[in-house]
């Protein structure tokens, strides 16, 4: 059996490693699919941001491409009315509780949400849903970086990076439903937690929720 | 290993059990229903009353705790079985009635039929439950023993051929059990109706030798109590079903995932496990064979999402109870990464019947695609609430109007909510839908695990949708975008509508968002949470429109859209009840002696409406909240 399979994405035939998830196969071939939570190294896809929907021929409903393993001969469409509708709603839902003061955000112009908006022609100011204010205090206790949870999209990139870097994870998810947050054990400020200031979490944050106080030169 | 086979081992247990049951038959017995439904109606006190009365009269009679017979509307209830009489069931018991029954029936020979609900055996004197419409439509399989056997006594289960299916199965190959369950087309009773046999078979393909069997008793739908009642009333039936499953797939370890809010169920199941172990029906060398299987209870902490398979397993592994994307499915990659079978309480409860009586017999009940029976907790505005079991294919109309004996107080039927927060509300026009997995799904509801709430003209469907959304939004784990934020926004919109705010665009947005949450969420909590909204939008659009277009709640439920008003012509000047009932002193006596409500002070608590004596019935609710012009009233 060959190590590769051939699949067709948006009419283009591409090669993908057998066993690979569709999302990574597409990205590797420069075909863009919106995504926030996907982590290639993780055994089981997080599948929580719900933005990477695609249509797979033979499957009735759109599927998140991070959960679907490539199969030889698979025919995939990254855009369709149903996909676009789900991505738009998912994206607007995320924006509805996101602190949208982009100009004051260190991730401005380098933000995954802005990328998605640009690539998919979506607006950063959504009007369908009432804004949900989160009003979390900014944790600027560490010397070099800070954590503004009002910008957090709960993708889990920081949690995964932290677990990989540190034997005992410093941050993790807590709370349920609308109160779900990334936080330290006992909700302590980072400086008072067991944080070693390795900053891997800051480096992977796609939206400027974890950010350097001074931009690194 | 012993020399005799499982049938012989079982034969000994059966003989012992029958002997024991027979020895008690010469005495009068009082069976008090003490499942949670009974206990909450005061059954434990009734039991004490019986014991005290019997003792004080020096009578020779046993008082036994049994589970739920299903007639929850008449709790607390008891069955009196006295030699020479048919066993008779009495409901609505209180200390006076207990005194009377002991004196007249146990001490004397008058069964006081005027207080009886029904007899349990055919006789020439008094009708049985089968003679009532409910009995005509009901067909009890997995509820057969519930309320009739001592749930604490393994022998009373064995004496009714309990664990006979296990003895039969152990004399044959494991494969035969699997084939029988597959042939019976037993569909999972947890809600989705996935065929149990196919699930079981999938766990064989993993090749892993270590496997688990888990019973999902994390029942959390508002208004649903089927699983609780079965575990409290007949725990061994579920345990036997689990052992059979374990034998079929080769598992040695199983868990019952029971929510901690069900302490009675946990207690009953734990003692059942202990008794079964003592008799060699659980543990090592079951019934003398080389098959080993043991069970343990895992108490869930009451997160609704943990009823979702992957979240349930996560919580058992010590992680947060959050769902994961599937596949891999549990059957190949479940608890601790091992092949795991997770089925609902009721699904396991059918298995002993299928093994005992065969797949063909099972398929003879119900419909072709959904064989067997359906168990519902029938609640809401029906006369006979309780636990019912009907063959699949029974219509909703039969279930509500025959089995449930129609609506209370002659009110008009409005909707029935099936399947809890994941289900939908069906209107009058859908009442002839047969109850089976596929027909209900087509109508927009789901079978769910069996909660069935009946609503009448006084229920506002927008408020009902909001109630369920409040529930799912609160129970959302928050992992995925659509469920975390989508349910929040749906709830916000529904709250607006209940205040009369919004325009036609609001309704469109609600529908679009509901569809997207259904299609976009990670797990079935999110995927099904919009069902109450989608079905009410589909069937009760008029009510939504009345709220936003006229500021009117037709059922007069939504507080912001109603006001309380005392109709002057009906108010009696002599009565002061409403004034006393008002917690905010909003009701005052006018100069002409009539009562009036100061709308500024009124908090719409409903007290005055309840307090006003029925002969006056002067307090009414008005929607939209506009006071009638007094002059017009007088002119009329």
Interface residues (C-beta under 8 A of the other chain):
Chain A: X44 X45 X46 X47 X48 X49 X50 X51 X53 X61 X62 X64 X67 X82 X85 X86 X89 X90 X93 X94 X96 X97 X128 X129 X130 X132 X154 X173 X175 X176 X177 X178 X179 X180
Chain B: X303 X320 X324 X325 X473 X474 X475 X476 X477 X478 X479 X480 X481 X482 X484 X485 X486 X487 X488 X489 X492 X509 X512 X513 X516 X519 X520 X521 X522
